[in-house]
Amino acid sequence: MSRTENKNSIVLIFDDDEASVVFVKRLLSEHGFRCRNVVDAAEAKAFLQHHSVDMVMVNIPSDDSSLRDVVDGLGRQCPGVPVIVTAAKENQKAALRCLQDGAYDFLLKPFTEDELVFCTRRALERRTLLNEVNRLQRNLKEDLQEQAGRIKASVFNTIRTMVFALEAKDAGTSGHSQKVADISVEIAKEMHLPPESIDNIALAGLIHDIGKIGITESILNNREALTEEEKQQVQQHPDIGVRIMGPVIDDEEILLSIRHHHECFDGSGYPDRLKGYQIPLGARIITVADAFEAMTAERPYRQAVSREDACRELIRCKLTQFDPEVVDAFLRYIKTKEPTL
Ligand SMILES: [Fe+2]
């Protein structure tokens, strides 16, 4: 390290022996280091609260165990700043204990100019290296977060494209998935769910029917009564949805919401005939949002049910098809939005 490189490095000298301080300050200053000195732990603590330093040099005057606390305190107050302990031969044991407690190096008194400067340079080089490592780690973390954000946005756009493809295939359902997602989010907010769960429910609502991509178009668009075999095919769409999304979405809450959005509160739904609170909350919320949106949406083959009648139907099916708490949360939301209902 050159004299120029040293000029901004600040060394804090912690020593109550004035002659020793004068000696060390003179030598280090001649080599371009800026030095400050304190005489006790309280002064050192106060100084470090208002100034940053690159190295601390602590003299160990005796086998005083409280100095080990001082070294430990320095380590906590300025992490990454190397501490060099200096001591006369009779205090060597105490100095070595400070090394065990985290001091970086040890200089036995009396030391030469070369030993002092070599030890100081080595400690400051380590400090510089540590700063560089920390800077690189911060940059790496920021880069990874940025990349993760870009990948997440890309996956989300792909999922949206798949939803549009599905709705183009299933005549008359344009915008259904987004509306289910929006209503689900409002119910989740009304139930005071945490932000992470609300985000998961938003995505699960958007893709709850993605598995219909795997169902034959003629069955999806069949407006007559379905045969038993056709019904069984349609009922596979939650499972197909999980199989499509499983490799892309690493979140069980979302995948379970997709799988169970056709379960009924009384256990009469599909695919697993789950009952009551066995059904994941996200699925119970999407079920209500899906039913309301489906009832009130205009379709080419039937008229929309009025919003009042749809609300009555939700109330009628509390405990059979729907979780009553979710229906109540939905009704609170819809009455806030549309007070006339
Ligand atoms: Fe569905």
Residues whose N, C-alpha, C, O or C-beta is under 5 A from the ligand:
A	BS01	LIG	H208 D209
